[in-house]
Amino acid sequence: MRFGIVAIEFIPALKRVIAGDAPDFSRINMVEIVREAAAIEHIQAIEIPMEIEHMVPGSLTPDVISELGELKDELDLSYTAHLPFWAVELTSFNDYIRSGSVDSNVHSIKLVEDLEPEAYVLHSTGALAAEYSRQGFSESVNLVVQGYMNSFAMRSVEEIISKSEVNPLKLAIENVEFPFDFTRDIVDELNTSICFDTGHLLTKQCGDESLSEFYREHSDRITEIHLNDGLAQKNEAGGHQDHLVLGTGDMPVREFLLELVKDKFEGPLVFEMPHEDAIESLSAIRNLVPEALQ
């Protein structure tokens, strides 16, 4: 099995930037960061968080992309790219926001296309759709509202494919805080792939099925897995407890990973967590499912 890791998460990036008395964005060197991530044992794939370009101006220039390409060859890496999701909204009924969000994703795809990413991870729905899903409407009203939001998502994804000319199968739409039945409609209609985030399912953000049930139902389209643990119970602030170290949540680690091993899953299993947590997760795999590391 091939394991990967997000090059840098938000909190580690923030700590680098404000390590001194004043913010210093020059401390974010993506080539060095990717090299550090690739040095972790068993890591063969690196996910580039495309949000970093907007958070840290100059972090993903064409020259940096060229250097990352050289690093890919030097270290025999593969790349995936996580398209922007924090400040965009593909489900917005405000077309200025929706079309701008489409353009942001298209820009990111074109920026890193020379790296030949295995997948471009995409959130087809965002914070707005999640907020509407939390309103406590009746089931019938929920279906109407969520279907309406999903129609904008469908239109946005179609425009991303058309404008970027990306192979739709390279777009891996992630299960996020939104009923995945709607998201699967986009996958089928536009012939995209799926990025399966285990923590999002364990925290019941997108459905109630087990990890194995979700995997079996959607394995025909799953090309990448965001591997992280999660707890169904929310924290004291009412937030989701996901992106946890493997073995610290509700995931049946051995059962689930053995299923992937037996199915000969070939896509990258990306740890979407800080590097130290990924190392702990790999240690848990070594103890619980050594077969996954062979």
Secondary structure, DSSP 8 states (H G I E B T S, - for coil): --EEEES--HHHHHHHHTSSSS--GGG--HHHHHHHHHTSTTEEEEEEETTHHHHSTTTT-HHHHHHHHHHHHHHT-EEEEE---SS--TT-SSHHHHHHHHHHHHHHHHHHGGG--S-EEE-SS-HHHHHHHTS---HHHHHHHHHHHHHHHHHHHHHHHHHH---GGGEEEE--SS-HHHHHHHHHHHT-EEEEEHHHHHTTSS-SS-HHHHHHHHTTTEEEEE--EEESS--TTS--EEEE-TTSSS--HHHHHHHHHHHT--S-EEE-S-HHHHHHHHHHHHHH-GGGG-
